[in-house]
Amino acid sequence: QVQLVQSGAEVKKPGTSVKVSCKASGYTFTGHYMHWVRQAPGQGLEWMGWINPNSGGTVYPQKFQGRVTMTRDTSISTAYVELSRLRSDDTAVYYCARDQGLGYLPDYWGQGTLVTVSS
Amino acid sequence: DIVMTQSPDSLAVSLGERATINCKSSQSVLYSSNNKNYLAWYQQKPGQPPKLLVYWASTRESGVPDRFSGSGSGTDFTLTISSLQAEDVAVYYCHQYHSTPYSFGQGTKLEIK
């Protein structure tokens, strides 16, 4: 069965960076894009971009360009998202989500990683 | 950018009754080339990640009970739960994957009356 297991919670200071991992199993990692979506406490969902694990190609919305980097390590079926120059409003649960493959649509989601940015 | 607006923000329905959630996009999410609406619905329960319920506006994801149905086209969409069960208490989000940046509605909180 498809599983996405993310790394544990992080506490970071403003201005620093955080890197979250997402280990995939139960399917061919390079066969499906991987999305990243975040959710601030008590708020809605915000799409951060996707990575093509096969080519390494990425698409980021303008809001995050210059601050977000998505990478992957195909040898261990793991995707990563790194967010730099953290601010307090980056405090959120960060989710990885596998693309369904029919359109750019997440189907299976990881359990989420809480990133808290606080001085 | 496409803005997704859901209504209502919250909804209380009696067990066994129908629940209806609406979603409006600021631009059409219909691709004329394949006549598909790039609109999905997710269910999120507290402390859990979202779960995909419906895609292409009206196609139910495998394993989703048939009391959940999606309809609509272009800019106006609806998620209907035909007979509310206790386990349906959750926040529901519509999502457009027509064009980047992909976006979600603000969510509709569904409770039992």
Contacts between the chains, C-beta under 8 A, distances in Angstrom:
chain1	res1	chain2	res2	distance
A	44	B	93	6.8
A	44	B	104	5.7
A	44	B	105	7.3
A	44	B	106	5.1
A	44	B	107	5.1
A	45	B	42	7.8
A	45	B	50	6.8
A	45	B	93	5.9
A	45	B	95	7.6
A	45	B	104	4.3
A	45	B	107	7.9
A	46	B	104	7.4
A	47	B	101	5.9
A	47	B	102	4.4
A	47	B	103	6.6
A	47	B	104	7.3
A	59	B	100	6.1
A	61	B	100	6.2
A	61	B	101	3.4
A	62	B	101	7.2
A	63	B	101	7.1
A	95	B	49	5.6
A	95	B	50	7.8
A	97	B	49	7.6
A	100	B	52	7.6
A	100	B	55	7.0
A	102	B	55	7.3
A	102	B	56	7.9
A	103	B	36	7.6
A	103	B	38	5.8
A	103	B	55	7.4
A	103	B	56	7.7
A	103	B	97	5.4
A	104	B	97	4.9
A	104	B	102	6.7
A	105	B	38	7.8
A	105	B	40	5.7
A	105	B	52	7.5
A	105	B	55	5.7
A	105	B	95	7.6
A	105	B	97	4.8
A	106	B	50	7.8
A	106	B	52	7.1
A	107	B	52	5.0
A	107	B	61	7.2
A	109	B	49	3.6
A	109	B	50	6.0
A	109	B	51	7.7
A	110	B	49	6.6
A	111	B	49	6.4
A	112	B	49	5.7
